[in-house]
Amino acid sequence: MTHGDRTVEAFLTDLAGEAVPPAGGTATAVVGAAGASLCEMVARHADGDVRVDGSTAQTTLDARRARLLTLADADAAVVDALFAGDGGPRERKRAVGVPLAIAEACGDVLAVGAAVIEQCERPVVADAVTGVFLAHGAVRAALFTLRTNLPTVADESFVAETEQRAAELEAAAATAFGQATDGVDG
């Protein structure tokens, strides 16, 4: 069963349980998916289609939500492998690559969420702002996990490329978050 197929209660019970996984990365992906869902819902209430990079916000956010739920499963698999003793170079890179992918997908949610907020009116825009807050938190959490796991990778080229990509994602997320929340009271 995938994390997308589980009840919220079952997921939270497992998250609080003794077994690992699920863990922080899995939760981060689920939170990012929740943020995407909120922004998608608000986009449905906009006057006309909210378009971003040639696609509708709804289409992009739906795809990111699905991607994030897939990444929740991927994170659980990586954590399971690491706790089972498979801490080889491939798994160590996956322990960095999955949070990087989560941060990328959540960064997309932030950018699209900013467009949704710009084109929608109160009171539904509050739900998109909540979605953006969730996605922003998920980006930050994913990058923290990435940076925590990165020192375990011996491949210097991989480490340098990943550090560069993480810095770019962090800057883009900060910009999108600022755009999304600029002028929002609260």
ZABA-613999 format. One record per residue: residue in three letters; x, y, z of N, C-alpha, C, O in turn; residue number from 1; chain. Coordinates in nm, 3 decimals, always signed. Layout:
! ZABA-613999
   aa     n.px     n.py     n.pz    ca.px    ca.py    ca.pz     c.px     c.py     c.pz     o.px     o.py     o.pz    i  ch
  ala        X        Y        Z        X        Y        Z        X        Y        Z        X        Y        Z  NUM   A
...
! end
This chain:
! ZABA-613999
   aa     n.px     n.py     n.pz    ca.px    ca.py    ca.pz     c.px     c.py     c.pz     o.px     o.py     o.pz    i  ch
  met   +0.083   -0.117   +0.000   +0.000   +0.000   +0.000   +0.089   +0.125   +0.000   +0.187   +0.132   +0.074    1   A
  thr   +0.055   +0.221   -0.082   +0.132   +0.345   -0.090   +0.084   +0.444   +0.016   -0.024   +0.428   +0.073    2   A
  his   +0.164   +0.546   +0.040   +0.123   +0.648   +0.135   +0.003   +0.727   +0.085   -0.074   +0.779   +0.165    3   A
  gly   -0.014   +0.736   -0.044   -0.130   +0.802   -0.101   -0.260   +0.725   -0.080   -0.368   +0.782   -0.089    4   A
  asp   -0.249   +0.596   -0.053   -0.367   +0.512   -0.033   -0.407   +0.497   +0.115   -0.512   +0.441   +0.145    5   A
  arg   -0.327   +0.547   +0.204   -0.350   +0.528   +0.347   -0.438   +0.637   +0.404   -0.447   +0.747   +0.349    6   A
  thr   -0.503   +0.606   +0.514   -0.577   +0.710   +0.584   -0.478   +0.800   +0.657   -0.366   +0.760   +0.687    7   A
  val   -0.520   +0.921   +0.683   -0.435   +1.013   +0.757   -0.405   +0.956   +0.895   -0.291   +0.962   +0.942    8   A
  glu   -0.506   +0.900   +0.960   -0.486   +0.842   +1.093   -0.382   +0.730   +1.091   -0.295   +0.725   +1.178    9   A
  ala   -0.390   +0.641   +0.994   -0.294   +0.530   +0.985   -0.153   +0.583   +0.961   -0.057   +0.534   +1.020   10   A
  phe   -0.141   +0.682   +0.875   -0.009   +0.740   +0.847   +0.049   +0.802   +0.974   +0.165   +0.778   +1.007   11   A
  leu   -0.030   +0.883   +1.043   +0.020   +0.949   +1.163   +0.053   +0.850   +1.274   +0.149   +0.869   +1.348   12   A
  thr   -0.024   +0.744   +1.285   +0.004   +0.641   +1.384   +0.137   +0.573   +1.353   +0.219   +0.552   +1.442   13   A
  asp   +0.159   +0.541   +1.225   +0.287   +0.480   +1.186   +0.403   +0.577   +1.206   +0.511   +0.537   +1.248   14   A
  leu   +0.381   +0.703   +1.176   +0.484   +0.805   +1.191   +0.528   +0.816   +1.337   +0.646   +0.836   +1.366   15   A
  ala   +0.434   +0.803   +1.428   +0.464   +0.812   +1.571   +0.512   +0.680   +1.630   +0.555   +0.676   +1.745   16   A
  gly   +0.506   +0.573   +1.552   +0.538   +0.441   +1.602   +0.687   +0.416   +1.618   +0.771   +0.501   +1.590   17   A
  glu   +0.717   +0.295   +1.663   +0.856   +0.256   +1.686   +0.929   +0.220   +1.558   +1.051   +0.236   +1.549   18   A
  ala   +0.856   +0.172   +1.460   +0.920   +0.130   +1.335   +0.958   +0.251   +1.250   +0.887   +0.351   +1.246   19   A
  val   +1.070   +0.238   +1.183   +1.113   +0.340   +1.088   +1.134   +0.266   +0.958   +1.212   +0.171   +0.957   20   A
  pro   +1.074   +0.302   +0.853   +0.995   +0.420   +0.820   +0.849   +0.407   +0.859   +0.809   +0.302   +0.911   21   A
  pro   +0.767   +0.510   +0.837   +0.800   +0.638   +0.774   +0.878   +0.728   +0.870   +0.880   +0.707   +0.991   22   A
  ala   +0.942   +0.827   +0.811   +1.023   +0.920   +0.889   +1.000   +1.062   +0.836   +0.902   +1.089   +0.767   23   A
  gly   +1.093   +1.150   +0.868   +1.078   +1.292   +0.835   +1.061   +1.323   +0.688   +0.979   +1.407   +0.651   24   A
  gly   +1.137   +1.256   +0.603   +1.125   +1.283   +0.459   +0.990   +1.242   +0.404   +0.934   +1.310   +0.317   25   A
  thr   +0.939   +1.131   +0.454   +0.807   +1.085   +0.413   +0.702   +1.187   +0.453   +0.615   +1.223   +0.374   26   A
  ala   +0.710   +1.234   +0.578   +0.616   +1.334   +0.628   +0.629   +1.464   +0.548   +0.529   +1.529   +0.517   27   A
  thr   +0.752   +1.501   +0.515   +0.775   +1.623   +0.438   +0.706   +1.615   +0.302   +0.642   +1.712   +0.260   28   A
  ala   +0.717   +1.503   +0.235   +0.653   +1.487   +0.105   +0.501   +1.493   +0.117   +0.434   +1.552   +0.032   29   A
  val   +0.446   +1.432   +0.221   +0.301   +1.435   +0.242   +0.254   +1.577   +0.270   +0.150   +1.620   +0.220   30   A
  val   +0.329   +1.651   +0.351   +0.294   +1.791   +0.379   +0.300   +1.874   +0.251   +0.213   +1.958   +0.227   31   A
  gly   +0.402   +1.852   +0.169   +0.410   +1.922   +0.041   +0.292   +1.890   -0.049   +0.240   +1.978   -0.118   32   A
  ala   +0.249   +1.763   -0.048   +0.133   +1.723   -0.128   +0.006   +1.791   -0.076   -0.081   +1.828   -0.155   33   A
  ala   -0.005   +1.806   +0.055   -0.120   +1.878   +0.112   -0.119   +2.024   +0.067   -0.224   +2.080   +0.035   34   A
  gly   -0.002   +2.084   +0.065   +0.010   +2.222   +0.017   -0.032   +2.234   -0.128   -0.102   +2.329   -0.166   35   A
  ala   +0.010   +2.139   -0.210   -0.029   +2.139   -0.352   -0.180   +2.126   -0.366   -0.241   +2.192   -0.450   36   A
  ser   -0.239   +2.040   -0.284   -0.384   +2.019   -0.290   -0.461   +2.146   -0.256   -0.559   +2.179   -0.322   37   A
  leu   -0.416   +2.217   -0.154   -0.483   +2.342   -0.117   -0.474   +2.446   -0.229   -0.573   +2.511   -0.262   38   A
  cys   -0.356   +2.460   -0.286   -0.339   +2.556   -0.395   -0.422   +2.514   -0.517   -0.479   +2.599   -0.585   39   A
  glu   -0.429   +2.385   -0.543   -0.509   +2.334   -0.655   -0.657   +2.364   -0.634   -0.728   +2.404   -0.727   40   A
  met   -0.703   +2.344   -0.513   -0.844   +2.370   -0.482   -0.877   +2.517   -0.506   -0.981   +2.549   -0.563   41   A
  val   -0.790   +2.605   -0.463   -0.814   +2.749   -0.482   -0.810   +2.784   -0.630   -0.889   +2.867   -0.676   42   A
  ala   -0.720   +2.722   -0.705   -0.713   +2.749   -0.849   -0.845   +2.714   -0.918   -0.882   +2.779   -1.016   43   A
  arg   -0.914   +2.616   -0.868   -1.044   +2.578   -0.925   -1.150   +2.688   -0.906   -1.248   +2.694   -0.979   44   A
  his   -1.128   +2.774   -0.807   -1.224   +2.880   -0.777   -1.185   +3.014   -0.840   -1.254   +3.114   -0.820   45   A
  ala   -1.076   +3.016   -0.915   -1.032   +3.140   -0.979   -1.127   +3.176   -1.094   -1.193   +3.090   -1.152   46   A
  asp   -1.131   +3.304   -1.125   -1.205   +3.348   -1.243   -1.120   +3.314   -1.365   -1.026   +3.387   -1.397   47   A
  gly   -1.153   +3.206   -1.433   -1.074   +3.160   -1.546   -0.958   +3.075   -1.501   -0.930   +3.065   -1.381   48   A
  asp   -0.891   +3.014   -1.596   -0.777   +2.929   -1.565   -0.657   +3.011   -1.520   -0.624   +3.112   -1.581   49   A
  val   -0.593   +2.967   -1.414   -0.466   +3.023   -1.373   -0.361   +2.949   -1.453   -0.346   +2.828   -1.439   50   A
  arg   -0.288   +3.021   -1.538   -0.191   +2.957   -1.626   -0.050   +2.989   -1.579   -0.018   +3.103   -1.543   51   A
  val   +0.035   +2.887   -1.581   +0.174   +2.900   -1.542   +0.256   +2.819   -1.640   +0.237   +2.698   -1.652   52   A
  asp   +0.348   +2.885   -1.710   +0.436   +2.818   -1.805   +0.360   +2.731   -1.905   +0.400   +2.618   -1.932   53   A
  gly   +0.251   +2.784   -1.960   +0.178   +2.716   -2.066   +0.083   +2.608   -2.021   +0.021   +2.541   -2.104   54   A
  ser   +0.069   +2.588   -1.892   -0.021   +2.485   -1.840   -0.111   +2.549   -1.735   -0.083   +2.658   -1.685   55   A
  thr   -0.220   +2.481   -1.703   -0.304   +2.534   -1.596   -0.242   +2.501   -1.461   -0.173   +2.400   -1.445   56   A
  ala   -0.268   +2.587   -1.365   -0.219   +2.564   -1.230   -0.273   +2.431   -1.177   -0.202   +2.357   -1.110   57   A
  gln   -0.398   +2.403   -1.208   -0.458   +2.279   -1.160   -0.381   +2.157   -1.210   -0.353   +2.065   -1.133   58   A
  thr   -0.347   +2.157   -1.337   -0.274   +2.043   -1.394   -0.136   +2.028   -1.330   -0.096   +1.918   -1.294   59   A
  thr   -0.066   +2.139   -1.317   +0.068   +2.135   -1.257   +0.063   +2.091   -1.113   +0.142   +2.008   -1.070   60   A
  leu   -0.030   +2.147   -1.036   -0.040   +2.113   -0.894   -0.084   +1.968   -0.874   -0.035   +1.901   -0.782   61   A
  asp   -0.174   +1.920   -0.957   -0.215   +1.779   -0.950   -0.095   +1.688   -0.974   -0.077   +1.588   -0.905   62   A
  ala   -0.013   +1.723   -1.073   +0.106   +1.643   -1.104   +0.206   +1.647   -0.989   +0.268   +1.546   -0.956   63   A
  arg   +0.223   +1.765   -0.926   +0.318   +1.775   -0.815   +0.267   +1.697   -0.694   +0.346   +1.635   -0.622   64   A
  arg   +0.137   +1.701   -0.670   +0.080   +1.625   -0.560   +0.108   +1.476   -0.579   +0.152   +1.408   -0.487   65   A
  ala   +0.082   +1.427   -0.699   +0.108   +1.285   -0.729   +0.257   +1.253   -0.715   +0.294   +1.149   -0.661   66   A
  arg   +0.341   +1.342   -0.763   +0.487   +1.322   -0.754   +0.531   +1.316   -0.608   +0.612   +1.232   -0.570   67   A
  leu   +0.478   +1.406   -0.527   +0.517   +1.409   -0.386   +0.472   +1.283   -0.312   +0.544   +1.235   -0.224   68   A
  leu   +0.357   +1.231   -0.346   +0.315   +1.105   -0.282   +0.403   +0.989   -0.325   +0.430   +0.899   -0.246   69   A
  thr   +0.447   +0.990   -0.450   +0.543   +0.889   -0.496   +0.676   +0.904   -0.422   +0.739   +0.806   -0.384   70   A
  leu   +0.716   +1.029   -0.401   +0.840   +1.054   -0.327   +0.828   +1.016   -0.179   +0.928   +0.978   -0.117   71   A
  ala   +0.709   +1.024   -0.124   +0.689   +0.976   +0.014   +0.722   +0.828   +0.022   +0.787   +0.782   +0.115   72   A
  asp   +0.675   +0.754   -0.078   +0.706   +0.610   -0.082   +0.855   +0.587   -0.105   +0.914   +0.496   -0.046   73   A
  ala   +0.916   +0.668   -0.191   +1.059   +0.654   -0.217   +1.141   +0.682   -0.092   +1.239   +0.613   -0.064   74   A
  asp   +1.101   +0.783   -0.017   +1.172   +0.813   +0.107   +1.161   +0.697   +0.206   +1.260   +0.658   +0.268   75   A
  ala   +1.042   +0.643   +0.219   +1.023   +0.529   +0.310   +1.111   +0.412   +0.268   +1.167   +0.342   +0.353   76   A
  ala   +1.124   +0.390   +0.138   +1.207   +0.280   +0.089   +1.355   +0.304   +0.120   +1.426   +0.211   +0.159   77   A
  val   +1.401   +0.426   +0.104   +1.541   +0.459   +0.134   +1.568   +0.440   +0.284   +1.667   +0.378   +0.322   78   A
  val   +1.480   +0.493   +0.366   +1.498   +0.480   +0.511   +1.497   +0.333   +0.551   +1.578   +0.289   +0.634   79   A
  asp   +1.406   +0.257   +0.493   +1.399   +0.113   +0.522   +1.530   +0.045   +0.486   +1.582   -0.035   +0.563   80   A
  ala   +1.584   +0.076   +0.369   +1.710   +0.015   +0.325   +1.825   +0.054   +0.418   +1.907   -0.030   +0.455   81   A
  leu   +1.831   +0.181   +0.455   +1.939   +0.226   +0.543   +1.930   +0.160   +0.681   +2.032   +0.120   +0.737   82   A
  phe   +1.810   +0.149   +0.735   +1.794   +0.087   +0.866   +1.812   -0.064   +0.859   +1.839   -0.129   +0.961   83   A
  ala   +1.799   -0.121   +0.739   +1.821   -0.265   +0.722   +1.970   -0.297   +0.703   +2.009   -0.412   +0.689   84   A
  gly   +2.051   -0.192   +0.702   +2.195   -0.213   +0.691   +2.253   -0.190   +0.554   +2.373   -0.210   +0.534   85   A
  asp   +2.172   -0.147   +0.458   +2.223   -0.119   +0.324   +2.262   +0.028   +0.316   +2.187   +0.111   +0.263   86   A
  gly   +2.378   +0.058   +0.368   +2.426   +0.196   +0.369   +2.534   +0.221   +0.267   +2.622   +0.304   +0.288   87   A
  gly   +2.527   +0.148   +0.156   +2.628   +0.164   +0.052   +2.616   +0.297   -0.022   +2.523   +0.374   +0.003   88   A
  pro   +2.710   +0.323   -0.113   +2.712   +0.450   -0.185   +2.581   +0.480   -0.260   +2.537   +0.595   -0.264   89   A
  arg   +2.521   +0.380   -0.318   +2.397   +0.402   -0.394   +2.285   +0.450   -0.301   +2.215   +0.546   -0.332   90   A
  glu   +2.270   +0.384   -0.188   +2.165   +0.423   -0.093   +2.194   +0.558   -0.030   +2.102   +0.635   -0.003   91   A
  arg   +2.320   +0.588   -0.006   +2.357   +0.719   +0.051   +2.320   +0.830   -0.047   +2.272   +0.935   -0.007   92   A
  lys   +2.343   +0.807   -0.175   +2.304   +0.906   -0.276   +2.152   +0.919   -0.285   +2.100   +1.029   -0.303   93   A
  arg   +2.083   +0.808   -0.271   +1.936   +0.814   -0.272   +1.884   +0.890   -0.150   +1.782   +0.958   -0.158   94   A
  ala   +1.954   +0.879   -0.037   +1.915   +0.949   +0.085   +1.932   +1.100   +0.070   +1.882   +1.177   +0.152   95   A
  val   +2.003   +1.142   -0.032   +2.019   +1.283   -0.067   +1.927   +1.318   -0.185   +1.866   +1.424   -0.187   96   A
  gly   +1.920   +1.228   -0.280   +1.842   +1.254   -0.402   +1.693   +1.264   -0.379   +1.626   +1.345   -0.442   97   A
  val   +1.640   +1.183   -0.289   +1.495   +1.189   -0.263   +1.457   +1.322   -0.198   +1.362   +1.386   -0.244   98   A
  pro   +1.527   +1.368   -0.093   +1.491   +1.499   -0.039   +1.511   +1.613   -0.140   +1.437   +1.711   -0.139   99   A
  leu   +1.610   +1.599   -0.228   +1.629   +1.699   -0.333   +1.507   +1.702   -0.424   +1.459   +1.810   -0.459  100   A
  ala   +1.458   +1.587   -0.463   +1.340   +1.580   -0.548   +1.216   +1.635   -0.476   +1.132   +1.700   -0.538  101   A
  ile   +1.205   +1.609   -0.347   +1.094   +1.663   -0.268   +1.103   +1.816   -0.268   +1.002   +1.884   -0.289  102   A
  ala   +1.221   +1.869   -0.244   +1.239   +2.015   -0.244   +1.205   +2.075   -0.380   +1.143   +2.180   -0.387  103   A
  glu   +1.245   +2.009   -0.487   +1.213   +2.058   -0.622   +1.063   +2.063   -0.645   +1.010   +2.162   -0.694  104   A
  ala   +0.996   +1.955   -0.611   +0.850   +1.949   -0.632   +0.779   +2.054   -0.546   +0.685   +2.119   -0.592  105   A
  cys   +0.822   +2.069   -0.423   +0.761   +2.170   -0.335   +0.794   +2.312   -0.382   +0.713   +2.403   -0.366  106   A
  gly   +0.911   +2.330   -0.440   +0.945   +2.459   -0.500   +0.850   +2.494   -0.614   +0.810   +2.609   -0.629  107   A
  asp   +0.815   +2.394   -0.693   +0.716   +2.415   -0.799   +0.581   +2.454   -0.741   +0.512   +2.542   -0.794  108   A
  val   +0.542   +2.388   -0.631   +0.416   +2.421   -0.566   +0.419   +2.567   -0.519   +0.320   +2.638   -0.534  109   A
  leu   +0.530   +2.611   -0.464   +0.543   +2.750   -0.420   +0.524   +2.847   -0.537   +0.450   +2.944   -0.526  110   A
  ala   +0.592   +2.820   -0.647   +0.585   +2.910   -0.762   +0.443   +2.916   -0.819   +0.393   +3.024   -0.849  111   A
  val   +0.381   +2.802   -0.834   +0.245   +2.799   -0.888   +0.148   +2.856   -0.786   +0.054   +2.927   -0.822  112   A
  gly   +0.170   +2.826   -0.659   +0.086   +2.882   -0.553   +0.089   +3.034   -0.553   -0.014   +3.098   -0.530  113   A
  ala   +0.205   +3.093   -0.579   +0.215   +3.239   -0.586   +0.126   +3.293   -0.698   +0.060   +3.395   -0.681  114   A
  ala   +0.124   +3.225   -0.812   +0.039   +3.268   -0.924   -0.110   +3.254   -0.888   -0.191   +3.339   -0.923  115   A
  val   -0.142   +3.147   -0.820   -0.281   +3.125   -0.778   -0.325   +3.237   -0.684   -0.432   +3.295   -0.700  116   A
  ile   -0.242   +3.267   -0.585   -0.274   +3.372   -0.487   -0.293   +3.506   -0.558   -0.385   +3.582   -0.525  117   A
  glu   -0.207   +3.534   -0.653   -0.213   +3.661   -0.726   -0.345   +3.676   -0.801   -0.397   +3.787   -0.814  118   A
  gln   -0.400   +3.566   -0.851   -0.518   +3.573   -0.937   -0.649   +3.542   -0.866   -0.755   +3.545   -0.929  119   A
  cys   -0.645   +3.512   -0.738   -0.767   +3.475   -0.666   -0.803   +3.580   -0.563   -0.721   +3.662   -0.523  120   A
  glu   -0.926   +3.575   -0.522   -0.980   +3.671   -0.425   -1.004   +3.603   -0.291   -1.012   +3.480   -0.281  121   A
  arg   -1.017   +3.685   -0.190   -1.057   +3.634   -0.060   -1.199   +3.587   -0.070   -1.270   +3.640   -0.156  122   A
  pro   -1.249   +3.494   +0.007   -1.182   +3.431   +0.120   -1.104   +3.306   +0.082   -1.028   +3.255   +0.165  123   A
  val   -1.121   +3.252   -0.040   -1.055   +3.125   -0.071   -0.905   +3.137   -0.081   -0.834   +3.037   -0.067  124   A
  val   -0.853   +3.257   -0.105   -0.709   +3.272   -0.117   -0.637   +3.230   +0.012   -0.520   +3.192   +0.008  125   A
  ala   -0.706   +3.237   +0.125   -0.645   +3.194   +0.252   -0.602   +3.048   +0.245   -0.501   +3.011   +0.305  126   A
  asp   -0.676   +2.966   +0.174   -0.639   +2.825   +0.161   -0.511   +2.810   +0.077   -0.427   +2.725   +0.107  127   A
  ala   -0.497   +2.891   -0.026   -0.374   +2.886   -0.107   -0.255   +2.935   -0.026   -0.146   +2.880   -0.038  128   A
  val   -0.275   +3.038   +0.055   -0.166   +3.087   +0.139   -0.125   +2.977   +0.238   -0.006   +2.956   +0.262  129   A
  thr   -0.222   +2.909   +0.295   -0.190   +2.796   +0.383   -0.111   +2.690   +0.306   -0.013   +2.637   +0.357  130   A
  gly   -0.153   +2.661   +0.183   -0.080   +2.565   +0.100   +0.063   +2.608   +0.074   +0.154   +2.525   +0.075  131   A
  val   +0.082   +2.737   +0.052   +0.217   +2.790   +0.028   +0.302   +2.779   +0.155   +0.420   +2.746   +0.148  132   A
  phe   +0.241   +2.808   +0.270   +0.316   +2.791   +0.396   +0.359   +2.645   +0.414   +0.472   +2.619   +0.454  133   A
  leu   +0.270   +2.552   +0.385   +0.305   +2.410   +0.396   +0.417   +2.373   +0.299   +0.513   +2.305   +0.337  134   A
  ala   +0.405   +2.417   +0.174   +0.507   +2.385   +0.073   +0.642   +2.447   +0.111   +0.746   +2.385   +0.092  135   A
  his   +0.639   +2.569   +0.162   +0.763   +2.635   +0.202   +0.830   +2.560   +0.317   +0.951   +2.538   +0.316  136   A
  gly   +0.750   +2.521   +0.415   +0.805   +2.440   +0.525   +0.862   +2.309   +0.474   +0.965   +2.263   +0.523  137   A
  ala   +0.795   +2.249   +0.377   +0.842   +2.122   +0.321   +0.974   +2.140   +0.245   +1.062   +2.055   +0.253  138   A
  val   +0.987   +2.250   +0.172   +1.115   +2.277   +0.103   +1.226   +2.287   +0.206   +1.331   +2.224   +0.192  139   A
  arg   +1.203   +2.364   +0.309   +1.306   +2.384   +0.412   +1.342   +2.253   +0.481   +1.459   +2.225   +0.506  140   A
  ala   +1.240   +2.173   +0.513   +1.265   +2.044   +0.579   +1.341   +1.949   +0.488   +1.433   +1.880   +0.531  141   A
  ala   +1.303   +1.946   +0.360   +1.371   +1.858   +0.265   +1.517   +1.899   +0.249   +1.606   +1.813   +0.244  142   A
  leu   +1.542   +2.028   +0.240   +1.681   +2.074   +0.225   +1.762   +2.048   +0.352   +1.882   +2.019   +0.345  143   A
  phe   +1.698   +2.057   +0.467   +1.767   +2.022   +0.592   +1.806   +1.875   +0.592   +1.919   +1.840   +0.626  144   A
  thr   +1.713   +1.789   +0.552   +1.742   +1.645   +0.544   +1.854   +1.619   +0.445   +1.946   +1.543   +0.474  145   A
  leu   +1.845   +1.681   +0.330   +1.950   +1.666   +0.227   +2.086   +1.704   +0.286   +2.183   +1.629   +0.273  146   A
  arg   +2.092   +1.819   +0.351   +2.220   +1.867   +0.405   +2.268   +1.781   +0.522   +2.388   +1.772   +0.547  147   A
  thr   +2.177   +1.719   +0.594   +2.214   +1.627   +0.701   +2.275   +1.500   +0.644   +2.370   +1.446   +0.699  148   A
  asn   +2.219   +1.451   +0.533   +2.264   +1.326   +0.473   +2.384   +1.344   +0.379   +2.458   +1.248   +0.355  149   A
  leu   +2.404   +1.462   +0.327   +2.509   +1.484   +0.226   +2.650   +1.449   +0.274   +2.727   +1.395   +0.194  150   A
  pro   +2.688   +1.476   +0.398   +2.824   +1.440   +0.441   +2.854   +1.289   +0.440   +2.969   +1.249   +0.452  151   A
  thr   +2.751   +1.207   +0.426   +2.774   +1.062   +0.423   +2.808   +1.013   +0.282   +2.838   +0.895   +0.263  152   A
  val   +2.803   +1.102   +0.184   +2.831   +1.067   +0.044   +2.978   +1.099   +0.015   +3.024   +1.210   +0.042  153   A
  ala   +3.050   +1.002   -0.039   +3.194   +1.018   -0.066   +3.223   +1.081   -0.202   +3.333   +1.132   -0.222  154   A
  asp   +3.130   +1.079   -0.294   +3.149   +1.128   -0.430   +3.151   +1.282   -0.429   +3.046   +1.346   -0.422  155   A
  glu   +3.272   +1.340   -0.437   +3.288   +1.485   -0.426   +3.214   +1.562   -0.536   +3.159   +1.669   -0.510  156   A
  ser   +3.212   +1.510   -0.655   +3.142   +1.575   -0.766   +2.991   +1.578   -0.739   +2.926   +1.681   -0.759  157   A
  phe   +2.938   +1.467   -0.694   +2.795   +1.459   -0.659   +2.763   +1.558   -0.547   +2.661   +1.627   -0.553  158   A
  val   +2.849   +1.563   -0.446   +2.828   +1.653   -0.334   +2.827   +1.799   -0.381   +2.738   +1.875   -0.344  159   A
  ala   +2.923   +1.837   -0.462   +2.931   +1.976   -0.510   +2.808   +2.013   -0.594   +2.750   +2.120   -0.576  160   A
  glu   +2.770   +1.924   -0.685   +2.652   +1.950   -0.768   +2.525   +1.960   -0.684   +2.440   +2.045   -0.709  161   A
  thr   +2.515   +1.875   -0.584   +2.397   +1.875   -0.498   +2.393   +2.001   -0.413   +2.287   +2.061   -0.396  162   A
  glu   +2.506   +2.042   -0.358   +2.511   +2.165   -0.279   +2.469   +2.286   -0.364   +2.396   +2.373   -0.317  163   A
  gln   +2.516   +2.290   -0.489   +2.480   +2.399   -0.579   +2.330   +2.398   -0.607   +2.264   +2.502   -0.600  164   A
  arg   +2.275   +2.282   -0.637   +2.131   +2.271   -0.666   +2.048   +2.308   -0.544   +1.945   +2.374   -0.556  165   A
  ala   +2.092   +2.265   -0.426   +2.020   +2.297   -0.302   +2.018   +2.449   -0.278   +1.915   +2.504   -0.239  166   A
  ala   +2.130   +2.514   -0.302   +2.136   +2.660   -0.284   +2.043   +2.730   -0.383   +1.975   +2.826   -0.347  167   A
  glu   +2.039   +2.682   -0.507   +1.949   +2.740   -0.607   +1.803   +2.721   -0.567   +1.722   +2.814   -0.578  168   A
  leu   +1.770   +2.601   -0.521   +1.632   +2.573   -0.477   +1.594   +2.659   -0.358   +1.482   +2.710   -0.350  169   A
  glu   +1.685   +2.675   -0.265   +1.657   +2.755   -0.147   +1.629   +2.901   -0.186   +1.536   +2.962   -0.134  170   A
  ala   +1.710   +2.955   -0.276   +1.689   +3.093   -0.321   +1.557   +3.108   -0.397   +1.483   +3.203   -0.374  171   A
  ala   +1.529   +3.015   -0.485   +1.404   +3.020   -0.562   +1.283   +3.007   -0.471   +1.183   +3.075   -0.491  172   A
  ala   +1.293   +2.919   -0.371   +1.182   +2.901   -0.277   +1.159   +3.027   -0.196   +1.044   +3.066   -0.172  173   A
  ala   +1.265   +3.092   -0.153   +1.251   +3.216   -0.077   +1.185   +3.324   -0.161   +1.100   +3.398   -0.112  174   A
  thr   +1.224   +3.332   -0.288   +1.164   +3.431   -0.378   +1.015   +3.401   -0.400   +0.932   +3.491   -0.389  175   A
  ala   +0.983   +3.277   -0.430   +0.843   +3.240   -0.453   +0.759   +3.260   -0.328   +0.645   +3.306   -0.335  176   A
  phe   +0.815   +3.224   -0.212   +0.742   +3.244   -0.087   +0.716   +3.392   -0.063   +0.607   +3.430   -0.023  177   A
  gly   +0.816   +3.474   -0.088   +0.800   +3.619   -0.073   +0.693   +3.673   -0.166   +0.611   +3.756   -0.125  178   A
  gln   +0.694   +3.628   -0.291   +0.592   +3.671   -0.388   +0.453   +3.627   -0.344   +0.356   +3.703   -0.355  179   A
  ala   +0.443   +3.507   -0.294   +0.314   +3.452   -0.255   +0.257   +3.521   -0.133   +0.135   +3.538   -0.122  180   A
  thr   +0.343   +3.562   -0.041   +0.295   +3.616   +0.085   +0.305   +3.768   +0.093   +0.262   +3.827   +0.192  181   A
  asp   +0.361   +3.832   -0.009   +0.373   +3.978   -0.011   +0.234   +4.041   -0.005   +0.150   +4.016   -0.092  182   A
  gly   +0.211   +4.120   +0.093   +0.083   +4.187   +0.105   -0.024   +4.105   +0.173   -0.137   +4.151   +0.188  183   A
  val   +0.009   +3.983   +0.213   -0.087   +3.900   +0.284   -0.082   +3.937   +0.431   +0.024   +3.931   +0.493  184   A
  asp   -0.193   +3.975   +0.484   -0.198   +4.013   +0.625   -0.189   +3.889   +0.711   -0.240   +3.784   +0.674  185   A
  gly   -0.125   +3.901   +0.824   -0.121   +3.789   +0.919   +0.011   +3.749   +0.949   +0.030   +3.656   +1.028  186   A
! end
